[in-house]
């Protein structure tokens, strides 16, 4: 069981080209994640893991840049399975809801299989 939280109190400098950002504009940026793993799940050395969280998101934005009205969420699952003492296979998948903090964007689904060789 684990997790973390991140917070940034961001303050802009003048971009020098008359853009949307002026010196002193600020934003609060936060991100977090939580995870849960089951060790020796199904086989000694195997690990089943789940994680979820929010990628960095701007809020309380000053200036002409809009803040993120919607929120992206990321959920991940993977199963690290030992084939031998030196080889692990890890199938996994993750999904991103409201990518780029925009609920008009389609949900993204990704699957992967990773092989780890230990020497």
C-alpha atoms as a printed R data frame, in Angstrom:
    type eleno elety resid chain resno       x       y       z
1   ATOM     1    CA   UNK     A     1   0.000   0.000   0.000
2   ATOM     2    CA   UNK     A     2   1.473   3.344  -0.930
3   ATOM     3    CA   UNK     A     3   0.836   6.741  -2.366
4   ATOM     4    CA   UNK     A     4   2.092  10.244  -2.809
5   ATOM     5    CA   UNK     A     5   0.850  13.800  -3.296
6   ATOM     6    CA   UNK     A     6   2.560  16.663  -5.091
7   ATOM     7    CA   UNK     A     7   1.845  20.392  -4.972
8   ATOM     8    CA   UNK     A     8   3.502  23.275  -6.841
9   ATOM     9    CA   UNK     A     9   2.853  26.957  -6.176
10  ATOM    10    CA   UNK     A    10   3.833  28.221  -9.646
11  ATOM    11    CA   UNK     A    11   4.537  31.864 -10.453
12  ATOM    12    CA   UNK     A    12   5.199  33.060 -14.005
13  ATOM    13    CA   UNK     A    13   7.930  35.309 -15.268
14  ATOM    14    CA   UNK     A    14   7.287  37.675 -18.178
15  ATOM    15    CA   UNK     A    15   7.434  35.610 -21.380
16  ATOM    16    CA   UNK     A    16   8.815  38.630 -23.260
17  ATOM    17    CA   UNK     A    17   6.596  38.293 -26.321
18  ATOM    18    CA   UNK     A    18   3.246  39.655 -25.180
19  ATOM    19    CA   UNK     A    19   1.716  36.208 -24.760
20  ATOM    20    CA   UNK     A    20  -0.896  35.044 -22.317
21  ATOM    21    CA   UNK     A    21   1.554  34.858 -19.427
22  ATOM    22    CA   UNK     A    22   2.610  37.949 -17.524
23  ATOM    23    CA   UNK     A    23   5.090  38.246 -14.690
24  ATOM    24    CA   UNK     A    24   3.360  37.449 -11.408
25  ATOM    25    CA   UNK     A    25   0.610  35.256 -12.870
26  ATOM    26    CA   UNK     A    26   0.294  32.178 -10.701
27  ATOM    27    CA   UNK     A    27  -1.353  28.787 -10.483
28  ATOM    28    CA   UNK     A    28  -1.642  25.939  -8.026
29  ATOM    29    CA   UNK     A    29  -0.640  22.614  -9.582
30  ATOM    30    CA   UNK     A    30  -1.345  19.328  -7.854
31  ATOM    31    CA   UNK     A    31  -0.960  15.627  -8.593
32  ATOM    32    CA   UNK     A    32  -1.445  12.425  -6.608
33  ATOM    33    CA   UNK     A    33  -1.310   8.649  -6.837
34  ATOM    34    CA   UNK     A    34  -2.271   5.664  -4.688
35  ATOM    35    CA   UNK     A    35  -1.253   2.047  -5.201
36  ATOM    36    CA   UNK     A    36  -1.906  -1.391  -3.779
37  ATOM    37    CA   UNK     A    37   0.199  -4.510  -4.398
38  ATOM    38    CA   UNK     A    38  -0.239  -8.156  -3.456
39  ATOM    39    CA   UNK     A    39   3.106  -9.932  -3.079
40  ATOM    40    CA   UNK     A    40   3.430 -13.655  -3.916
41  ATOM    41    CA   UNK     A    41  -0.026 -13.547  -5.526
42  ATOM    42    CA   UNK     A    42  -0.616 -16.924  -7.181
43  ATOM    43    CA   UNK     A    43   3.075 -17.849  -7.147
44  ATOM    44    CA   UNK     A    44   6.135 -17.053  -5.059
45  ATOM    45    CA   UNK     A    45   7.793 -13.942  -6.475
46  ATOM    46    CA   UNK     A    46   4.680 -12.776  -8.353
47  ATOM    47    CA   UNK     A    47   3.216  -9.320  -7.684
48  ATOM    48    CA   UNK     A    48  -0.286  -8.087  -8.586
49  ATOM    49    CA   UNK     A    49  -0.484  -4.272  -8.507
50  ATOM    50    CA   UNK     A    50  -3.159  -1.626  -8.934
51  ATOM    51    CA   UNK     A    51  -2.639   2.148  -9.061
52  ATOM    52    CA   UNK     A    52  -4.698   5.236  -9.694
53  ATOM    53    CA   UNK     A    53  -4.294   8.972  -9.554
54  ATOM    54    CA   UNK     A    54  -4.424  12.378 -11.182
55  ATOM    55    CA   UNK     A    55  -1.690  13.741 -13.508
56  ATOM    56    CA   UNK     A    56  -0.508  17.321 -12.757
57  ATOM    57    CA   UNK     A    57  -3.531  19.636 -12.854
58  ATOM    58    CA   UNK     A    58  -3.592  23.450 -12.726
59  ATOM    59    CA   UNK     A    59  -6.144  25.152 -10.492
60  ATOM    60    CA   UNK     A    60  -6.641  28.638  -9.060
61  ATOM    61    CA   UNK     A    61  -5.002  30.070 -12.198
62  ATOM    62    CA   UNK     A    62  -4.398  33.825 -12.424
63  ATOM    63    CA   UNK     A    63  -3.972  35.642 -15.734
64  ATOM    64    CA   UNK     A    64  -5.431  34.897 -19.158
65  ATOM    65    CA   UNK     A    65  -4.634  31.172 -19.121
66  ATOM    66    CA   UNK     A    66  -7.694  29.121 -18.187
67  ATOM    67    CA   UNK     A    67  -7.491  26.532 -15.443
68  ATOM    68    CA   UNK     A    68  -8.377  22.905 -16.073
69  ATOM    69    CA   UNK     A    69 -12.151  22.658 -15.593
70  ATOM    70    CA   UNK     A    70 -12.171  18.882 -15.960
71  ATOM    71    CA   UNK     A    71  -9.933  16.306 -14.283
72  ATOM    72    CA   UNK     A    72  -7.952  13.449 -15.840
73  ATOM    73    CA   UNK     A    73  -7.754  10.148 -13.979
74  ATOM    74    CA   UNK     A    74  -5.289   7.339 -14.612
75  ATOM    75    CA   UNK     A    75  -5.898   3.743 -13.492
76  ATOM    76    CA   UNK     A    76  -3.310   0.977 -13.946
77  ATOM    77    CA   UNK     A    77  -3.061  -2.756 -13.269
78  ATOM    78    CA   UNK     A    78  -0.148  -5.141 -13.798
79  ATOM    79    CA   UNK     A    79   0.895  -8.657 -12.843
80  ATOM    80    CA   UNK     A    80   4.624  -9.382 -12.522
81  ATOM    81    CA   UNK     A    81   4.971 -13.137 -13.043
82  ATOM    82    CA   UNK     A    82   8.284 -14.980 -12.647
83  ATOM    83    CA   UNK     A    83   8.923 -17.480 -15.442
84  ATOM    84    CA   UNK     A    84  12.268 -18.517 -13.959
85  ATOM    85    CA   UNK     A    85  14.823 -17.161 -11.504
86  ATOM    86    CA   UNK     A    86  16.078 -14.730 -14.179
87  ATOM    87    CA   UNK     A    87  13.010 -13.959 -16.323
88  ATOM    88    CA   UNK     A    88   9.847 -12.029 -15.432
89  ATOM    89    CA   UNK     A    89   6.827 -11.413 -17.663
90  ATOM    90    CA   UNK     A    90   4.637  -8.439 -16.726
91  ATOM    91    CA   UNK     A    91   1.357  -7.955 -18.581
92  ATOM    92    CA   UNK     A    92  -0.387  -4.731 -17.711
93  ATOM    93    CA   UNK     A    93  -2.890  -2.144 -18.811
94  ATOM    94    CA   UNK     A    94  -3.817   1.403 -18.013
95  ATOM    95    CA   UNK     A    95  -6.644   3.744 -18.877
96  ATOM    96    CA   UNK     A    96  -6.748   7.550 -18.892
97  ATOM    97    CA   UNK     A    97 -10.154   9.150 -18.431
98  ATOM    98    CA   UNK     A    98 -10.577  12.762 -19.653
99  ATOM    99    CA   UNK     A    99  -7.064  13.014 -21.188
100 ATOM   100    CA   UNK     A   100  -5.449  16.460 -20.931
101 ATOM   101    CA   UNK     A   101  -8.050  17.319 -18.249
102 ATOM   102    CA   UNK     A   102 -10.765  17.600 -20.933
103 ATOM   103    CA   UNK     A   103 -13.886  15.447 -20.770
104 ATOM   104    CA   UNK     A   104 -14.436  16.060 -24.514
105 ATOM   105    CA   UNK     A   105 -11.381  13.860 -25.225
106 ATOM   106    CA   UNK     A   106 -11.848  10.130 -25.738
107 ATOM   107    CA   UNK     A   107 -10.709   7.738 -23.045
108 ATOM   108    CA   UNK     A   108  -7.290   6.190 -23.802
109 ATOM   109    CA   UNK     A   109  -6.737   2.448 -23.250
110 ATOM   110    CA   UNK     A   110  -3.228   0.946 -23.374
111 ATOM   111    CA   UNK     A   111  -2.039  -2.619 -22.909
112 ATOM   112    CA   UNK     A   112   1.551  -3.779 -22.627
113 ATOM   113    CA   UNK     A   113   3.663  -6.854 -21.982
114 ATOM   114    CA   UNK     A   114   7.111  -6.325 -20.493
115 ATOM   115    CA   UNK     A   115   9.857  -8.943 -20.214
116 ATOM   116    CA   UNK     A   116  12.611  -8.494 -17.622
117 ATOM   117    CA   UNK     A   117  15.891 -10.388 -17.777
118 ATOM   118    CA   UNK     A   118  18.076 -10.476 -14.641
119 ATOM   119    CA   UNK     A   119  21.810 -11.108 -15.000
